Amino acid sequence: METIKKLQWRYATKKFNASKKLSEDKLSLLKQAFNLTATSFGLQTIKLLVVEDKLLRASLVEHSYFQKQVLEASHLLVICIQKDIEKKDVEAYYDNIQDIRRTSNEILDPYKDDLIKMMASMSVSERQQWSTNQAYIALGNLMTVCAIEGIDSCPMEGFIPAKYDSILNLEEKGLKSVLLLPIGYRADDDIFADFKKVRKPIAQAVIEL
C-alpha cells in the first residue's frame, strides 16, 4: 500500500519551487533508473539529456508553449531517440552482451542476424517510431521512480522538437527529442497539488478473464 500512496501523491506538477534543487544522489538514482528501463530487445535506442543550465532552459520556454515548469524545475530531462538505427548499433549491442555475459557467438549470431534483418526491413520513420515507443516506457519508469523517491515531475509532450533539437545541438549527436520531464519539488502554492485524482473505478479500468 505504500507504493499506492506514493502514486496517489504524484501529480503533473504545474508549479515548481525554483529554489529547491535535487541532490546529486537523487540525480544519479534517476540516471540509473533510466538506464535500467526495459526496452525492446534491450537495444536502448534512447538517450537521456539532463539540462540544469538556467539560461539554456530559459531559451526553451517559448518553444515549450510557455510552460514555466521547463525553467522552474530543478532539472529538465529530455528523452531522445536515435535518428536512425544502423547495423553497427545492433552489432555493438551483441558485443556488449558477449563482454558482460561471455555468451558465445554461436549462440548470439542467429539472434543478432534476425535483429539486423528486422531493422533493415523498416523505413527510417518506422525505426524512429519504434524508438519513440521505447521512450514512453522510459518516461513511465522515471515518473514512477520519481514518485517513490518523493520527487515531483511533469510529463510533457507539448513542445516543438525541431527547436529543441537545434538549441540543444541534438542533430550533431544523431538524436531527436521526443518527450520532456521537468523534475524537482512542488511549490507550496501550487493549487493542483491538493486536487483529488480523477480516475475510473478499478472495475472499469481493469478487465479480468
Sequence and secondary structure as in RCSB ss.txt:
>XXXX:A:sequence
METIKKLQWRYATKKFNASKKLSEDKLSLLKQAFNLTATSFGLQTIKLLVVEDKLLRASLVEHSYFQKQVLEASH
LLVICIQKDIEKKDVEAYYDNIQDIRRTSNEILDPYKDDLIKMMASMSVSERQQWSTNQAYIALGNLMTVCAIEG
IDSCPMEGFIPAKYDSILNLEEKGLKSVLLLPIGYRADDDIFADFKKVRKPIAQAVIEL
>XXXX:A:secstr
 HHHHHHHH  B SSB TT    HHHHHHHHHHHHTS  GGG   EEEEEE  HHHHHTTGGGGTT THHHHSSE
EEEEEEES   HHHHHHHHHHHHHHH   HHHHHHHHHHHHHHHHTS HHHHHHHHHHHHHHHHHHHHHHHHHTT
 EE  B  S HHHHHHHTT GGGTEEEEEEEEEE B TT GGGGS      HHHH    
